[in-house]
Structure formats: C-alpha cells, structure tokens
Amino acid sequence: MMLGAIEAGGTKFVCAVGDKEGNITDQIQIPTTIPEETISKVIQFFKRYDLPAIGIGSFGPIDINIQSPTYGFITSTPKTAWRDYPFVQMIQEAFEVPVGFNTDVNAAALGEAKLGAAQGLDSCLYITIGTGIGAGAVVQGRLLEGLSHPEMGHILVRRRSDDTYEGRCPYHHDCLEGLAAGPAIEERWGDKGANLINRPEVWDLEGYYIAQALMQYILILSPKKIILGGGVMHQQQVFTAVKNYLKELVNDYVILPDLSDYIVSPGLGDKAGITGSLLLAWDSLSRYEK
C-alpha cells in the first residue's frame, strides 16, 4: 500500500510516496516560500497518485490537539506567511483522505524508533540541530505529547563564561536554539558552519551547550537512545565534545550507558523525517479504519 508523506521544513518541503516500511518510490523537494505557492506544488505532486492517507511532519509550533478549534494549524511560527495556516485542512480538502499530523522532529523520532537507530527500543529522543533546534521523544512506544508537542529546543542553558554572544532566538535570545542553532553559529563566528570545520573552538562551544541540554533531557525523560541529527551534527567532532561535556556535567549522578552506542547519528540518515511522516500516514489510516 502506497502512502503519502510531507516533511515540511522551514527551507524546503520533501514530499514522498512510499510504504509503512519506509520504502520510497517517488520523492521531490519544493522550496518553502508562501503557502499558496508551496502547497499548490505539493498538491500537484500527490494528485498523480491514488493515496489512502497522507502524513505530515511539520515545522512549528503547530496545534496537534484534535479537540482544539485550530487543530492542524501552523501557529506562532517566526515564518510570518505561515502563521495560523490551516495545513491539515488544506490537504484534506484537496484529497479527502485521513491526514496524520505532528511536528517534523516528532515524525523523525517515530521513524528512528520504528525503523532506525532506536529500533527495538520503547523509548528514544531525536534532536535536530540545524536552522533551528527541535526534539521529539518516544516514551513507552508512543510519541510524547501533552498540552501540545515538546519544544525542547527552547530550554534555557547556562551561558559559558567566555561566550559574549547574546543569542539569536527572537523569543528568548539565549535559549538553546538561540545559542547553538546553525544561524547562531554563523552570526557568532562570522561564517557558515561548513566553513568553520578547522576551528575546534567553534565545535567545542557547540558541544558544551548541547551537552547541557542532553543532561536535562536524560534526567527528566531517561531515554534509552539519543539520536542527534540536523546539519550541524554533520560535523562529527561535535559528538566528541558533547560526550566529554556530558560526562563532566552529569558527574556520575546517574549511571550513563556507553556513550558511543547511546548518543548516535540517525540510523535513517536524512530520511528520518520523511520515513516518520509515512508512519504518521499509516497511523492515521489505522485510526480511521477503526
């Protein structure tokens, strides 16, 4: 059975047709511009197929509370053209099929839990560190949700004493995303991360902030696997800094597993989000058929 999947990111949409095992038969990328332009191209792509369900993993914040009058909306995003956009409703109107809807990082966490680096485990944490920072958690086999979806990229971390950068987040300035996301790296150091490979001080500071966040996530959620994805984590030297600082910060308060197998790259690579979106489609179809 072929399903539709949308990984809606801040810079591009990935649209795919595939099955619940993550096998993709067709895929395209569409630039994220304004909703009317981007969504019309999304619809045009899927119109070529007879799909029973579509899954969406979207940038956020989004409303995932089915009881809410704004369920299915992108809400208070910094991308002003997409603010208060009825994403699910537009896709349902075009195709009249069940639509699964969650954050892009929750979709990626689901993909990694079912088919990736955390396969066989009932809990994991997936964190993407790129243009922004977001995280999704699987707890006892289910995506963690409450009043809304987690926004773990905006936790407050302690500024290192030698860091004078004020932070980039428009809401909190020096939260984790404000200090450690890709745009913060570029603004602090005056160049894109890809051009700073040979500057160890860049990645040491990055590891320091990420390790602080991981300590908090570990103490609160106790995940069985932590998966670090996103463009920043393509710099493998960050992993070393993260692990070293995490050991120092935890200070044996809890027993950490072997970090070489505990903190890892995505098993699905850059396909974690789109694979998870296929699984969201499958879940929505399963609920609809009940």
MOLIN-V504858 format. One line per field, one symbol per residue. phi: phi as a letter, one per 20 degrees, with the letter a starting at -180 (. if undefined). psi: psi as a letter, one per 20 degrees, with the letter a starting at -180 (. if undefined). burial: 1 if it has 9 or more other ideal C-beta (glycine too) atoms within 8 Angstrom, else 0. A space follows every 10 residues. Layout:
phi=???
psi=???
burial=???
This chain:
phi=.ecdbcdedf dbdddbcadf enfddbbcdc feddggffff fffgffffcd deacdcddfc fcddefeefd gnefdefffg fdfmeeffff ffffclcfce baffffffff fffeccfdgn debacdcdcb gccbbccdcl ncffbbgbef cffdfecfff fedeffodff ecmdfgffdc fgffgfffdn afgfedgedg ffeffgffff fgffgffffe dlfebdddcn ffffefffgf fgffffgfff lmfceefgff dedcfffeme efffffffff ffffffffff
psi=ppqqppoorh hqpppqpari jjophqqrpp qodqghgghh hgggghiiqn piqpqpoqqa qrojohiqik piqpdlqinh hjpkpmgghh ghhhilrqpq paqhhhghgg ghhhjchjpi qjqrppppoc haprqqpppl jqppqdhbqq miikqpqppq hjojpiqipi gifkaghhhi rghhgghgij rqhhjkhknh hghghghggg hgghgggghg hlqiqppoar hhjinhhhgg gggghggggh kjgqoqrohh ihorrphjcj jgghghhghh ggghgghhh.
burial=0111111110 0011111111 0101001001 0100100110 1110110010 1011111111 1111000001 1111101010 0010111101 1101101111 1111111111 1111111110 1011111111 1111111110 0011000111 1111101000 0010001110 0111111111 1101111010 0010010000 0111111111 1111111100 1010111111 1110100111 1111111011 0000010010 0111111100 1111111111 1111100000
